[in-house]
Amino acid sequence: MSHENVEIFRRIADAYNRRDVEAMVEELHPEIEWQPLPQVLLGGEATLYRGREEVRKGIRELDEDFAELQTE
């Protein structure tokens, strides 16, 4: 992974930990495809979110299920 990508990931993780969804989403590619892992690991269904707006929705759902989730 390039240094630039590592820095982008760090900014996304920091924004998520602050629950600053807008700052997080702004770092993402407009055509992002995101499949959150926590639900799957706990036996839930795999959901694929496409685009920034769907990622916003997915983050809200993730926060409902995992109020204390932090990323490092």
Predicted model as a PDB file, atoms N, CA, C, CB and O in Angstrom, pLDDT in the B-factor column:
MODEL        1                                                                  
ATOM      1  N   MET A   1       0.849  -1.163   0.000  1.00 72.00           N  
ATOM      2  CA  MET A   1       0.000   0.000   0.000  1.00 72.00           C  
ATOM      3  C   MET A   1       0.898   1.231   0.000  1.00 72.00           C  
ATOM      4  CB  MET A   1      -0.967  -0.005   1.217  1.00 72.00           C  
ATOM      5  O   MET A   1       1.874   1.301   0.746  1.00 72.00           O  
ATOM      6  N   SER A   2       0.560   2.186  -0.835  1.00 90.00           N  
ATOM      7  CA  SER A   2       1.372   3.396  -0.918  1.00 90.00           C  
ATOM      8  C   SER A   2       1.225   4.240   0.343  1.00 90.00           C  
ATOM      9  CB  SER A   2       0.983   4.216  -2.150  1.00 90.00           C  
ATOM     10  O   SER A   2       0.249   4.122   1.084  1.00 90.00           O  
ATOM     11  N   HIS A   3       2.214   5.088   0.562  1.00 89.00           N  
ATOM     12  CA  HIS A   3       2.173   6.001   1.717  1.00 89.00           C  
ATOM     13  C   HIS A   3       0.928   6.888   1.634  1.00 89.00           C  
ATOM     14  CB  HIS A   3       3.464   6.879   1.777  1.00 89.00           C  
ATOM     15  O   HIS A   3       0.284   7.158   2.648  1.00 89.00           O  
ATOM     16  N   GLU A   4       0.595   7.338   0.424  1.00 91.00           N  
ATOM     17  CA  GLU A   4      -0.591   8.178   0.237  1.00 91.00           C  
ATOM     18  C   GLU A   4      -1.856   7.436   0.668  1.00 91.00           C  
ATOM     19  CB  GLU A   4      -0.712   8.620  -1.234  1.00 91.00           C  
ATOM     20  O   GLU A   4      -2.707   8.013   1.345  1.00 91.00           O  
ATOM     21  N   ASN A   5      -1.989   6.165   0.285  1.00 89.00           N  
ATOM     22  CA  ASN A   5      -3.161   5.381   0.674  1.00 89.00           C  
ATOM     23  C   ASN A   5      -3.212   5.148   2.184  1.00 89.00           C  
ATOM     24  CB  ASN A   5      -3.162   4.043  -0.056  1.00 89.00           C  
ATOM     25  O   ASN A   5      -4.290   5.146   2.780  1.00 89.00           O  
ATOM     26  N   VAL A   6      -2.057   4.955   2.794  1.00 93.00           N  
ATOM     27  CA  VAL A   6      -2.004   4.781   4.247  1.00 93.00           C  
ATOM     28  C   VAL A   6      -2.510   6.042   4.928  1.00 93.00           C  
ATOM     29  CB  VAL A   6      -0.564   4.449   4.716  1.00 93.00           C  
ATOM     30  O   VAL A   6      -3.277   5.965   5.888  1.00 93.00           O  
ATOM     31  N   GLU A   7      -2.092   7.190   4.445  1.00 95.00           N  
ATOM     32  CA  GLU A   7      -2.537   8.455   5.040  1.00 95.00           C  
ATOM     33  C   GLU A   7      -4.037   8.664   4.854  1.00 95.00           C  
ATOM     34  CB  GLU A   7      -1.769   9.628   4.427  1.00 95.00           C  
ATOM     35  O   GLU A   7      -4.710   9.153   5.762  1.00 95.00           O  
ATOM     36  N   ILE A   8      -4.560   8.302   3.697  1.00 93.00           N  
ATOM     37  CA  ILE A   8      -6.006   8.408   3.464  1.00 93.00           C  
ATOM     38  C   ILE A   8      -6.746   7.496   4.438  1.00 93.00           C  
ATOM     39  CB  ILE A   8      -6.364   8.038   1.991  1.00 93.00           C  
ATOM     40  O   ILE A   8      -7.741   7.902   5.039  1.00 93.00           O  
ATOM     41  N   PHE A   9      -6.265   6.277   4.592  1.00 91.00           N  
ATOM     42  CA  PHE A   9      -6.908   5.350   5.525  1.00 91.00           C  
ATOM     43  C   PHE A   9      -6.877   5.901   6.949  1.00 91.00           C  
ATOM     44  CB  PHE A   9      -6.222   3.974   5.473  1.00 91.00           C  
ATOM     45  O   PHE A   9      -7.863   5.794   7.678  1.00 91.00           O  
ATOM     46  N   ARG A  10      -5.766   6.479   7.341  1.00 95.00           N  
ATOM     47  CA  ARG A  10      -5.665   7.058   8.692  1.00 95.00           C  
ATOM     48  C   ARG A  10      -6.667   8.190   8.892  1.00 95.00           C  
ATOM     49  CB  ARG A  10      -4.242   7.575   8.947  1.00 95.00           C  
ATOM     50  O   ARG A  10      -7.297   8.289   9.945  1.00 95.00           O  
ATOM     51  N   ARG A  11      -6.813   9.042   7.880  1.00 95.00           N  
ATOM     52  CA  ARG A  11      -7.786  10.134   7.992  1.00 95.00           C  
ATOM     53  C   ARG A  11      -9.212   9.588   8.092  1.00 95.00           C  
ATOM     54  CB  ARG A  11      -7.667  11.086   6.785  1.00 95.00           C  
ATOM     55  O   ARG A  11     -10.027  10.101   8.858  1.00 95.00           O  
ATOM     56  N   ILE A  12      -9.502   8.551   7.315  1.00 92.00           N  
ATOM     57  CA  ILE A  12     -10.831   7.927   7.368  1.00 92.00           C  
ATOM     58  C   ILE A  12     -11.064   7.316   8.745  1.00 92.00           C  
ATOM     59  CB  ILE A  12     -10.979   6.845   6.265  1.00 92.00           C  
ATOM     60  O   ILE A  12     -12.127   7.509   9.336  1.00 92.00           O  
ATOM     61  N   ALA A  13     -10.084   6.581   9.260  1.00 91.00           N  
ATOM     62  CA  ALA A  13     -10.220   5.949  10.577  1.00 91.00           C  
ATOM     63  C   ALA A  13     -10.390   6.996  11.667  1.00 91.00           C  
ATOM     64  CB  ALA A  13      -9.001   5.068  10.881  1.00 91.00           C  
ATOM     65  O   ALA A  13     -11.229   6.837  12.554  1.00 91.00           O  
ATOM     66  N   ASP A  14      -9.599   8.066  11.611  1.00 93.00           N  
ATOM     67  CA  ASP A  14      -9.719   9.133  12.608  1.00 93.00           C  
ATOM     68  C   ASP A  14     -11.097   9.785  12.547  1.00 93.00           C  
ATOM     69  CB  ASP A  14      -8.624  10.193  12.396  1.00 93.00           C  
ATOM     70  O   ASP A  14     -11.714  10.037  13.583  1.00 93.00           O  
ATOM     71  N   ALA A  15     -11.576  10.055  11.346  1.00 93.00           N  
ATOM     72  CA  ALA A  15     -12.903  10.660  11.193  1.00 93.00           C  
ATOM     73  C   ALA A  15     -13.984   9.722  11.727  1.00 93.00           C  
ATOM     74  CB  ALA A  15     -13.177  11.002   9.710  1.00 93.00           C  
ATOM     75  O   ALA A  15     -14.918  10.168  12.394  1.00 93.00           O  
ATOM     76  N   TYR A  16     -13.863   8.429  11.439  1.00 85.00           N  
ATOM     77  CA  TYR A  16     -14.855   7.473  11.946  1.00 85.00           C  
ATOM     78  C   TYR A  16     -14.846   7.438  13.474  1.00 85.00           C  
ATOM     79  CB  TYR A  16     -14.582   6.063  11.382  1.00 85.00           C  
ATOM     80  O   TYR A  16     -15.903   7.429  14.104  1.00 85.00           O  
ATOM     81  N   ASN A  17     -13.675   7.418  14.054  1.00 87.00           N  
ATOM     82  CA  ASN A  17     -13.577   7.375  15.521  1.00 87.00           C  
ATOM     83  C   ASN A  17     -14.153   8.622  16.176  1.00 87.00           C  
ATOM     84  CB  ASN A  17     -12.126   7.206  15.943  1.00 87.00           C  
ATOM     85  O   ASN A  17     -14.613   8.568  17.317  1.00 87.00           O  
ATOM     86  N   ARG A  18     -14.132   9.742  15.464  1.00 89.00           N  
ATOM     87  CA  ARG A  18     -14.751  10.979  15.969  1.00 89.00           C  
ATOM     88  C   ARG A  18     -16.241  11.019  15.625  1.00 89.00           C  
ATOM     89  CB  ARG A  18     -14.038  12.223  15.381  1.00 89.00           C  
ATOM     90  O   ARG A  18     -16.963  11.924  16.044  1.00 89.00           O  
ATOM     91  N   ARG A  19     -16.684  10.032  14.862  1.00 86.00           N  
ATOM     92  CA  ARG A  19     -18.062   9.964  14.340  1.00 86.00           C  
ATOM     93  C   ARG A  19     -18.361  11.155  13.434  1.00 86.00           C  
ATOM     94  CB  ARG A  19     -19.081   9.918  15.502  1.00 86.00           C  
ATOM     95  O   ARG A  19     -19.487  11.648  13.379  1.00 86.00           O  
ATOM     96  N   ASP A  20     -17.328  11.603  12.725  1.00 93.00           N  
ATOM     97  CA  ASP A  20     -17.464  12.677  11.741  1.00 93.00           C  
ATOM     98  C   ASP A  20     -17.658  12.019  10.382  1.00 93.00           C  
ATOM     99  CB  ASP A  20     -16.209  13.638  11.743  1.00 93.00           C  
ATOM    100  O   ASP A  20     -16.724  11.892   9.591  1.00 93.00           O  
ATOM    101  N   VAL A  21     -18.884  11.609  10.136  1.00 92.00           N  
ATOM    102  CA  VAL A  21     -19.204  10.844   8.928  1.00 92.00           C  
ATOM    103  C   VAL A  21     -18.905  11.656   7.673  1.00 92.00           C  
ATOM    104  CB  VAL A  21     -20.679  10.414   8.939  1.00 92.00           C  
ATOM    105  O   VAL A  21     -18.407  11.108   6.690  1.00 92.00           O  
ATOM    106  N   GLU A  22     -19.199  12.941   7.693  1.00 94.00           N  
ATOM    107  CA  GLU A  22     -18.966  13.758   6.501  1.00 94.00           C  
ATOM    108  C   GLU A  22     -17.486  13.832   6.145  1.00 94.00           C  
ATOM    109  CB  GLU A  22     -19.514  15.160   6.712  1.00 94.00           C  
ATOM    110  O   GLU A  22     -17.128  13.729   4.971  1.00 94.00           O  
ATOM    111  N   ALA A  23     -16.626  14.009   7.140  1.00 96.00           N  
ATOM    112  CA  ALA A  23     -15.182  14.044   6.868  1.00 96.00           C  
ATOM    113  C   ALA A  23     -14.716  12.695   6.330  1.00 96.00           C  
ATOM    114  CB  ALA A  23     -14.390  14.414   8.149  1.00 96.00           C  
ATOM    115  O   ALA A  23     -13.878  12.633   5.430  1.00 96.00           O  
ATOM    116  N   MET A  24     -15.255  11.634   6.879  1.00 93.00           N  
ATOM    117  CA  MET A  24     -14.893  10.290   6.423  1.00 93.00           C  
ATOM    118  C   MET A  24     -15.311  10.075   4.976  1.00 93.00           C  
ATOM    119  CB  MET A  24     -15.538   9.225   7.319  1.00 93.00           C  
ATOM    120  O   MET A  24     -14.515   9.638   4.144  1.00 93.00           O  
ATOM    121  N   VAL A  25     -16.557  10.384   4.690  1.00 94.00           N  
ATOM    122  CA  VAL A  25     -17.100  10.135   3.348  1.00 94.00           C  
ATOM    123  C   VAL A  25     -16.387  10.985   2.297  1.00 94.00           C  
ATOM    124  CB  VAL A  25     -18.612  10.424   3.320  1.00 94.00           C  
ATOM    125  O   VAL A  25     -16.204  10.542   1.163  1.00 94.00           O  
ATOM    126  N   GLU A  26     -15.986  12.198   2.664  1.00 95.00           N  
ATOM    127  CA  GLU A  26     -15.281  13.058   1.711  1.00 95.00           C  
ATOM    128  C   GLU A  26     -13.949  12.460   1.262  1.00 95.00           C  
ATOM    129  CB  GLU A  26     -15.044  14.424   2.324  1.00 95.00           C  
ATOM    130  O   GLU A  26     -13.468  12.779   0.175  1.00 95.00           O  
ATOM    131  N   GLU A  27     -13.353  11.607   2.076  1.00 94.00           N  
ATOM    132  CA  GLU A  27     -12.087  10.952   1.716  1.00 94.00           C  
ATOM    133  C   GLU A  27     -12.297   9.789   0.738  1.00 94.00           C  
ATOM    134  CB  GLU A  27     -11.383  10.444   2.979  1.00 94.00           C  
ATOM    135  O   GLU A  27     -11.342   9.328   0.113  1.00 94.00           O  
ATOM    136  N   LEU A  28     -13.516   9.324   0.607  1.00 93.00           N  
ATOM    137  CA  LEU A  28     -13.800   8.138  -0.195  1.00 93.00           C  
ATOM    138  C   LEU A  28     -13.980   8.478  -1.668  1.00 93.00           C  
ATOM    139  CB  LEU A  28     -15.041   7.440   0.326  1.00 93.00           C  
ATOM    140  O   LEU A  28     -14.413   9.576  -2.015  1.00 93.00           O  
ATOM    141  N   HIS A  29     -13.647   7.533  -2.518  1.00 94.00           N  
ATOM    142  CA  HIS A  29     -13.891   7.672  -3.950  1.00 94.00           C  
ATOM    143  C   HIS A  29     -15.406   7.728  -4.166  1.00 94.00           C  
ATOM    144  CB  HIS A  29     -13.240   6.489  -4.762  1.00 94.00           C  
ATOM    145  O   HIS A  29     -16.138   6.991  -3.505  1.00 94.00           O  
ATOM    146  N   PRO A  30     -15.892   8.575  -5.066  1.00 96.00           N  
ATOM    147  CA  PRO A  30     -17.344   8.679  -5.281  1.00 96.00           C  
ATOM    148  C   PRO A  30     -18.014   7.354  -5.649  1.00 96.00           C  
ATOM    149  CB  PRO A  30     -17.617   9.683  -6.366  1.00 96.00           C  
ATOM    150  O   PRO A  30     -19.196   7.163  -5.365  1.00 96.00           O  
ATOM    151  N   GLU A  31     -17.284   6.453  -6.269  1.00 97.00           N  
ATOM    152  CA  GLU A  31     -17.866   5.173  -6.680  1.00 97.00           C  
ATOM    153  C   GLU A  31     -17.442   4.024  -5.760  1.00 97.00           C  
ATOM    154  CB  GLU A  31     -17.463   4.858  -8.117  1.00 97.00           C  
ATOM    155  O   GLU A  31     -17.361   2.875  -6.193  1.00 97.00           O  
ATOM    156  N   ILE A  32     -17.177   4.334  -4.516  1.00 95.00           N  
ATOM    157  CA  ILE A  32     -16.738   3.320  -3.558  1.00 95.00           C  
ATOM    158  C   ILE A  32     -17.740   2.174  -3.463  1.00 95.00           C  
ATOM    159  CB  ILE A  32     -16.530   3.947  -2.182  1.00 95.00           C  
ATOM    160  O   ILE A  32     -18.948   2.370  -3.593  1.00 95.00           O  
ATOM    161  N   GLU A  33     -17.219   0.996  -3.237  1.00 95.00           N  
ATOM    162  CA  GLU A  33     -18.033  -0.165  -2.873  1.00 95.00           C  
ATOM    163  C   GLU A  33     -17.494  -0.643  -1.535  1.00 95.00           C  
ATOM    164  CB  GLU A  33     -17.983  -1.316  -3.980  1.00 95.00           C  
ATOM    165  O   GLU A  33     -16.308  -0.947  -1.407  1.00 95.00           O  
ATOM    166  N   TRP A  34     -18.373  -0.708  -0.535  1.00 91.00           N  
ATOM    167  CA  TRP A  34     -17.958  -1.016   0.839  1.00 91.00           C  
ATOM    168  C   TRP A  34     -18.838  -2.113   1.408  1.00 91.00           C  
ATOM    169  CB  TRP A  34     -18.021   0.244   1.734  1.00 91.00           C  
ATOM    170  O   TRP A  34     -20.065  -2.052   1.329  1.00 91.00           O  
ATOM    171  N   GLN A  35     -18.197  -3.107   1.979  1.00 90.00           N  
ATOM    172  CA  GLN A  35     -18.896  -4.203   2.640  1.00 90.00           C  
ATOM    173  C   GLN A  35     -18.353  -4.305   4.061  1.00 90.00           C  
ATOM    174  CB  GLN A  35     -18.718  -5.559   1.859  1.00 90.00           C  
ATOM    175  O   GLN A  35     -17.251  -4.814   4.266  1.00 90.00           O  
ATOM    176  N   PRO A  36     -19.121  -3.823   5.053  1.00 84.00           N  
ATOM    177  CA  PRO A  36     -18.640  -3.850   6.432  1.00 84.00           C  
ATOM    178  C   PRO A  36     -18.464  -5.271   6.940  1.00 84.00           C  
ATOM    179  CB  PRO A  36     -19.594  -3.096   7.337  1.00 84.00           C  
ATOM    180  O   PRO A  36     -19.292  -6.145   6.682  1.00 84.00           O  
ATOM    181  N   LEU A  37     -17.402  -5.484   7.646  1.00 81.00           N  
ATOM    182  CA  LEU A  37     -17.049  -6.810   8.137  1.00 81.00           C  
ATOM    183  C   LEU A  37     -17.682  -7.198   9.469  1.00 81.00           C  
ATOM    184  CB  LEU A  37     -15.586  -6.898   8.266  1.00 81.00           C  
ATOM    185  O   LEU A  37     -18.002  -8.374   9.642  1.00 81.00           O  
ATOM    186  N   PRO A  38     -17.884  -6.289  10.421  1.00 75.00           N  
ATOM    187  CA  PRO A  38     -18.359  -6.717  11.746  1.00 75.00           C  
ATOM    188  C   PRO A  38     -19.640  -7.553  11.729  1.00 75.00           C  
ATOM    189  CB  PRO A  38     -18.585  -5.514  12.595  1.00 75.00           C  
ATOM    190  O   PRO A  38     -19.720  -8.566  12.423  1.00 75.00           O  
ATOM    191  N   GLN A  39     -20.639  -7.143  10.948  1.00 72.00           N  
ATOM    192  CA  GLN A  39     -21.881  -7.910  10.921  1.00 72.00           C  
ATOM    193  C   GLN A  39     -21.655  -9.326  10.405  1.00 72.00           C  
ATOM    194  CB  GLN A  39     -22.916  -7.203  10.059  1.00 72.00           C  
ATOM    195  O   GLN A  39     -22.221 -10.280  10.938  1.00 72.00           O  
ATOM    196  N   VAL A  40     -20.845  -9.463   9.385  1.00 76.00           N  
ATOM    197  CA  VAL A  40     -20.570 -10.773   8.794  1.00 76.00           C  
ATOM    198  C   VAL A  40     -19.852 -11.668   9.796  1.00 76.00           C  
ATOM    199  CB  VAL A  40     -19.728 -10.625   7.512  1.00 76.00           C  
ATOM    200  O   VAL A  40     -20.180 -12.848   9.923  1.00 76.00           O  
ATOM    201  N   LEU A  41     -18.884 -11.117  10.501  1.00 80.00           N  
ATOM    202  CA  LEU A  41     -18.138 -11.901  11.481  1.00 80.00           C  
ATOM    203  C   LEU A  41     -19.033 -12.431  12.599  1.00 80.00           C  
ATOM    204  CB  LEU A  41     -17.023 -11.063  12.072  1.00 80.00           C  
ATOM    205  O   LEU A  41     -18.748 -13.465  13.203  1.00 80.00           O  
ATOM    206  N   LEU A  42     -20.113 -11.707  12.861  1.00 76.00           N  
ATOM    207  CA  LEU A  42     -21.032 -12.119  13.923  1.00 76.00           C  
ATOM    208  C   LEU A  42     -22.256 -12.863  13.392  1.00 76.00           C  
ATOM    209  CB  LEU A  42     -21.482 -10.908  14.709  1.00 76.00           C  
ATOM    210  O   LEU A  42     -23.255 -13.009  14.096  1.00 76.00           O  
ATOM    211  N   GLY A  43     -22.173 -13.333  12.148  1.00 78.00           N  
ATOM    212  CA  GLY A  43     -23.238 -14.154  11.587  1.00 78.00           C  
ATOM    213  C   GLY A  43     -24.321 -13.403  10.854  1.00 78.00           C  
ATOM    214  O   GLY A  43     -25.323 -14.001  10.463  1.00 78.00           O  
ATOM    215  N   GLY A  44     -24.150 -12.108  10.654  1.00 76.00           N  
ATOM    216  CA  GLY A  44     -25.140 -11.318   9.926  1.00 76.00           C  
ATOM    217  C   GLY A  44     -24.971 -11.456   8.426  1.00 76.00           C  
ATOM    218  O   GLY A  44     -24.067 -12.139   7.942  1.00 76.00           O  
ATOM    219  N   GLU A  45     -25.849 -10.801   7.710  1.00 79.00           N  
ATOM    220  CA  GLU A  45     -25.793 -10.841   6.253  1.00 79.00           C  
ATOM    221  C   GLU A  45     -24.746  -9.863   5.717  1.00 79.00           C  
ATOM    222  CB  GLU A  45     -27.170 -10.520   5.659  1.00 79.00           C  
ATOM    223  O   GLU A  45     -24.501  -8.804   6.295  1.00 79.00           O  
ATOM    224  N   ALA A  46     -24.146 -10.247   4.612  1.00 82.00           N  
ATOM    225  CA  ALA A  46     -23.194  -9.380   3.938  1.00 82.00           C  
ATOM    226  C   ALA A  46     -23.974  -8.368   3.106  1.00 82.00           C  
ATOM    227  CB  ALA A  46     -22.210 -10.202   3.049  1.00 82.00           C  
ATOM    228  O   ALA A  46     -24.796  -8.741   2.269  1.00 82.00           O  
ATOM    229  N   THR A  47     -23.713  -7.095   3.340  1.00 88.00           N  
ATOM    230  CA  THR A  47     -24.372  -6.024   2.595  1.00 88.00           C  
ATOM    231  C   THR A  47     -23.307  -5.232   1.867  1.00 88.00           C  
ATOM    232  CB  THR A  47     -25.211  -5.102   3.534  1.00 88.00           C  
ATOM    233  O   THR A  47     -22.271  -4.893   2.439  1.00 88.00           O  
ATOM    234  N   LEU A  48     -23.566  -4.938   0.602  1.00 93.00           N  
ATOM    235  CA  LEU A  48     -22.641  -4.144  -0.199  1.00 93.00           C  
ATOM    236  C   LEU A  48     -23.249  -2.763  -0.403  1.00 93.00           C  
ATOM    237  CB  LEU A  48     -22.336  -4.834  -1.569  1.00 93.00           C  
ATOM    238  O   LEU A  48     -24.364  -2.633  -0.908  1.00 93.00           O  
ATOM    239  N   TYR A  49     -22.509  -1.738  -0.008  1.00 96.00           N  
ATOM    240  CA  TYR A  49     -22.938  -0.354  -0.179  1.00 96.00           C  
ATOM    241  C   TYR A  49     -22.142   0.243  -1.327  1.00 96.00           C  
ATOM    242  CB  TYR A  49     -22.745   0.477   1.136  1.00 96.00           C  
ATOM    243  O   TYR A  49     -20.920   0.110  -1.385  1.00 96.00           O  
ATOM    244  N   ARG A  50     -22.848   0.903  -2.241  1.00 97.00           N  
ATOM    245  CA  ARG A  50     -22.194   1.505  -3.411  1.00 97.00           C  
ATOM    246  C   ARG A  50     -22.392   3.017  -3.398  1.00 97.00           C  
ATOM    247  CB  ARG A  50     -22.751   0.900  -4.730  1.00 97.00           C  
ATOM    248  O   ARG A  50     -23.516   3.509  -3.296  1.00 97.00           O  
ATOM    249  N   GLY A  51     -21.291   3.736  -3.500  1.00 97.00           N  
ATOM    250  CA  GLY A  51     -21.353   5.192  -3.541  1.00 97.00           C  
ATOM    251  C   GLY A  51     -21.381   5.802  -2.158  1.00 97.00           C  
ATOM    252  O   GLY A  51     -21.662   5.133  -1.164  1.00 97.00           O  
ATOM    253  N   ARG A  52     -21.083   7.083  -2.119  1.00 96.00           N  
ATOM    254  CA  ARG A  52     -20.964   7.784  -0.841  1.00 96.00           C  
ATOM    255  C   ARG A  52     -22.265   7.803  -0.053  1.00 96.00           C  
ATOM    256  CB  ARG A  52     -20.499   9.196  -1.073  1.00 96.00           C  
ATOM    257  O   ARG A  52     -22.247   7.626   1.165  1.00 96.00           O  
ATOM    258  N   GLU A  53     -23.389   8.012  -0.720  1.00 96.00           N  
ATOM    259  CA  GLU A  53     -24.661   8.090  -0.004  1.00 96.00           C  
ATOM    260  C   GLU A  53     -25.001   6.760   0.664  1.00 96.00           C  
ATOM    261  CB  GLU A  53     -25.786   8.500  -0.960  1.00 96.00           C  
ATOM    262  O   GLU A  53     -25.465   6.741   1.804  1.00 96.00           O  
ATOM    263  N   GLU A  54     -24.777   5.657  -0.031  1.00 96.00           N  
ATOM    264  CA  GLU A  54     -25.035   4.347   0.579  1.00 96.00           C  
ATOM    265  C   GLU A  54     -24.066   4.072   1.721  1.00 96.00           C  
ATOM    266  CB  GLU A  54     -24.930   3.235  -0.475  1.00 96.00           C  
ATOM    267  O   GLU A  54     -24.444   3.448   2.713  1.00 96.00           O  
ATOM    268  N   VAL A  55     -22.825   4.526   1.599  1.00 94.00           N  
ATOM    269  CA  VAL A  55     -21.866   4.350   2.693  1.00 94.00           C  
ATOM    270  C   VAL A  55     -22.340   5.115   3.933  1.00 94.00           C  
ATOM    271  CB  VAL A  55     -20.450   4.832   2.265  1.00 94.00           C  
ATOM    272  O   VAL A  55     -22.235   4.610   5.051  1.00 94.00           O  
ATOM    273  N   ARG A  56     -22.860   6.333   3.737  1.00 94.00           N  
ATOM    274  CA  ARG A  56     -23.431   7.067   4.869  1.00 94.00           C  
ATOM    275  C   ARG A  56     -24.503   6.221   5.563  1.00 94.00           C  
ATOM    276  CB  ARG A  56     -24.030   8.417   4.396  1.00 94.00           C  
ATOM    277  O   ARG A  56     -24.520   6.107   6.789  1.00 94.00           O  
ATOM    278  N   LYS A  57     -25.385   5.639   4.771  1.00 93.00           N  
ATOM    279  CA  LYS A  57     -26.446   4.783   5.316  1.00 93.00           C  
ATOM    280  C   LYS A  57     -25.836   3.597   6.060  1.00 93.00           C  
ATOM    281  CB  LYS A  57     -27.384   4.284   4.185  1.00 93.00           C  
ATOM    282  O   LYS A  57     -26.274   3.264   7.161  1.00 93.00           O  
ATOM    283  N   GLY A  58     -24.838   2.965   5.470  1.00 89.00           N  
ATOM    284  CA  GLY A  58     -24.189   1.820   6.099  1.00 89.00           C  
ATOM    285  C   GLY A  58     -23.525   2.167   7.409  1.00 89.00           C  
ATOM    286  O   GLY A  58     -23.557   1.377   8.353  1.00 89.00           O  
ATOM    287  N   ILE A  59     -22.921   3.344   7.477  1.00 87.00           N  
ATOM    288  CA  ILE A  59     -22.283   3.777   8.722  1.00 87.00           C  
ATOM    289  C   ILE A  59     -23.335   3.973   9.803  1.00 87.00           C  
ATOM    290  CB  ILE A  59     -21.482   5.081   8.506  1.00 87.00           C  
ATOM    291  O   ILE A  59     -23.128   3.576  10.949  1.00 87.00           O  
ATOM    292  N   ARG A  60     -24.460   4.581   9.448  1.00 86.00           N  
ATOM    293  CA  ARG A  60     -25.546   4.748  10.426  1.00 86.00           C  
ATOM    294  C   ARG A  60     -26.000   3.389  10.951  1.00 86.00           C  
ATOM    295  CB  ARG A  60     -26.743   5.504   9.793  1.00 86.00           C  
ATOM    296  O   ARG A  60     -26.202   3.220  12.154  1.00 86.00           O  
ATOM    297  N   GLU A  61     -26.161   2.421  10.049  1.00 82.00           N  
ATOM    298  CA  GLU A  61     -26.588   1.078  10.457  1.00 82.00           C  
ATOM    299  C   GLU A  61     -25.527   0.417  11.335  1.00 82.00           C  
ATOM    300  CB  GLU A  61     -26.873   0.201   9.220  1.00 82.00           C  
ATOM    301  O   GLU A  61     -25.858  -0.217  12.337  1.00 82.00           O  
ATOM    302  N   LEU A  62     -24.270   0.562  10.968  1.00 79.00           N  
ATOM    303  CA  LEU A  62     -23.176  -0.012  11.750  1.00 79.00           C  
ATOM    304  C   LEU A  62     -23.153   0.582  13.151  1.00 79.00           C  
ATOM    305  CB  LEU A  62     -21.829   0.222  11.051  1.00 79.00           C  
ATOM    306  O   LEU A  62     -22.972  -0.135  14.135  1.00 79.00           O  
ATOM    307  N   ASP A  63     -23.338   1.900  13.236  1.00 78.00           N  
ATOM    308  CA  ASP A  63     -23.337   2.559  14.542  1.00 78.00           C  
ATOM    309  C   ASP A  63     -24.521   2.128  15.401  1.00 78.00           C  
ATOM    310  CB  ASP A  63     -23.355   4.067  14.365  1.00 78.00           C  
ATOM    311  O   ASP A  63     -24.407   2.080  16.626  1.00 78.00           O  
ATOM    312  N   GLU A  64     -25.646   1.816  14.782  1.00 76.00           N  
ATOM    313  CA  GLU A  64     -26.797   1.313  15.534  1.00 76.00           C  
ATOM    314  C   GLU A  64     -26.486  -0.043  16.161  1.00 76.00           C  
ATOM    315  CB  GLU A  64     -28.031   1.204  14.623  1.00 76.00           C  
ATOM    316  O   GLU A  64     -26.899  -0.328  17.285  1.00 76.00           O  
ATOM    317  N   ASP A  65     -25.757  -0.871  15.423  1.00 68.00           N  
ATOM    318  CA  ASP A  65     -25.434  -2.215  15.896  1.00 68.00           C  
ATOM    319  C   ASP A  65     -24.227  -2.252  16.830  1.00 68.00           C  
ATOM    320  CB  ASP A  65     -25.182  -3.116  14.721  1.00 68.00           C  
ATOM    321  O   ASP A  65     -24.161  -3.087  17.732  1.00 68.00           O  
ATOM    322  N   PHE A  66     -23.278  -1.352  16.612  1.00 69.00           N  
ATOM    323  CA  PHE A  66     -22.015  -1.374  17.355  1.00 69.00           C  
ATOM    324  C   PHE A  66     -21.680   0.029  17.857  1.00 69.00           C  
ATOM    325  CB  PHE A  66     -20.865  -1.921  16.469  1.00 69.00           C  
ATOM    326  O   PHE A  66     -20.855   0.719  17.257  1.00 69.00           O  
ATOM    327  N   ALA A  67     -22.298   0.448  18.927  1.00 65.00           N  
ATOM    328  CA  ALA A  67     -22.158   1.801  19.440  1.00 65.00           C  
ATOM    329  C   ALA A  67     -20.732   2.129  19.870  1.00 65.00           C  
ATOM    330  CB  ALA A  67     -23.091   2.001  20.598  1.00 65.00           C  
ATOM    331  O   ALA A  67     -20.334   3.293  19.824  1.00 65.00           O  
ATOM    332  N   GLU A  68     -19.963   1.143  20.282  1.00 67.00           N  
ATOM    333  CA  GLU A  68     -18.617   1.388  20.806  1.00 67.00           C  
ATOM    334  C   GLU A  68     -17.507   0.988  19.845  1.00 67.00           C  
ATOM    335  CB  GLU A  68     -18.438   0.650  22.096  1.00 67.00           C  
ATOM    336  O   GLU A  68     -16.359   0.862  20.270  1.00 67.00           O  
ATOM    337  N   LEU A  69     -17.798   0.789  18.599  1.00 63.00           N  
ATOM    338  CA  LEU A  69     -16.812   0.359  17.614  1.00 63.00           C  
ATOM    339  C   LEU A  69     -15.795   1.458  17.351  1.00 63.00           C  
ATOM    340  CB  LEU A  69     -17.500  -0.047  16.310  1.00 63.00           C  
ATOM    341  O   LEU A  69     -16.164   2.612  17.131  1.00 63.00           O  
ATOM    342  N   GLN A  70     -14.505   1.100  17.374  1.00 62.00           N  
ATOM    343  CA  GLN A  70     -13.396   1.990  17.039  1.00 62.00           C  
ATOM    344  C   GLN A  70     -12.543   1.287  16.007  1.00 62.00           C  
ATOM    345  CB  GLN A  70     -12.553   2.375  18.305  1.00 62.00           C  
ATOM    346  O   GLN A  70     -12.510   0.057  15.953  1.00 62.00           O  
ATOM    347  N   THR A  71     -11.860   2.054  15.194  1.00 65.00           N  
ATOM    348  CA  THR A  71     -10.970   1.475  14.203  1.00 65.00           C  
ATOM    349  C   THR A  71      -9.548   1.981  14.438  1.00 65.00           C  
ATOM    350  CB  THR A  71     -11.446   1.816  12.772  1.00 65.00           C  
ATOM    351  O   THR A  71      -9.346   3.113  14.876  1.00 65.00           O  
ATOM    352  N   GLU A  72      -8.571   1.132  14.142  1.00 64.00           N  
ATOM    353  CA  GLU A  72      -7.166   1.504  14.309  1.00 64.00           C  
ATOM    354  C   GLU A  72      -6.395   1.184  13.049  1.00 64.00           C  
ATOM    355  CB  GLU A  72      -6.543   0.783  15.515  1.00 64.00           C  
ATOM    356  O   GLU A  72      -5.189   1.423  12.985  1.00 64.00           O  
TER     357      GLU A  72                                                      
ENDMDL                                                                          
END                                                                             
